[in-house]
Amino acid sequence: MTSPYGPGLRHSHAEDVYAFLIGCSLIVMGLMCLHKAGLVTGGVAGIALLLSYLVPLTPGNLFTIINIPFLLFAIRAMGPQFALKTTIASFGITALASLLPNVLMLSYVQPLFAALFGGTVIGMGILSLARHQAGVGGTGVITLWLQKSRGINAGRVQIMIDAAILATSAFFLPWEKALLSAVSAFAMSSVLMVFHRPGRYIGH
């Protein structure tokens, strides 16, 4: 992966590891905030959160299960390197989601703050991974593939996918939580719309 500052400059393995730790940690922090407030968001994270309120599985475990078909698609659509890094990130998120509650516990998160902060930090986590040629799997694979292959803005595509996820969540959540979940999804996608544009530093 080349840097925008000059040809031939690549991230080192240490830089990739650091970015993965930051990205996965931010995503898990966002998930914890949203889950404590009983909200969902967009993408595979939102699907995992919504299902966690309906079935006896944690968001982290559901995250990995849902991701499997998308990771298989990533091998074909984005190449083995991206697929490998995305798989590592996916399982990293699952592992951190299991470990972080042992060192950090949330007793209360104000719902509007959870929506804004949770959505934003998840978006920043996705951005951190994307700039090191990885994704979190799920719908993110589709949006990044469309941006790479067709030049379609990843954030705008994500908003359309998120709209479908949020419309579904409205059947299972109280209206006020469904509304705040939409705020969360908008906050997450806005990060990608602003900072992850074609022609900027997008990891290729």
Salt bridges, closest charged atoms under 4 A:
ASP16 OD2 - LYS85 NZ 3.34
ASP16 OD1 - HIS132 ND1 2.70
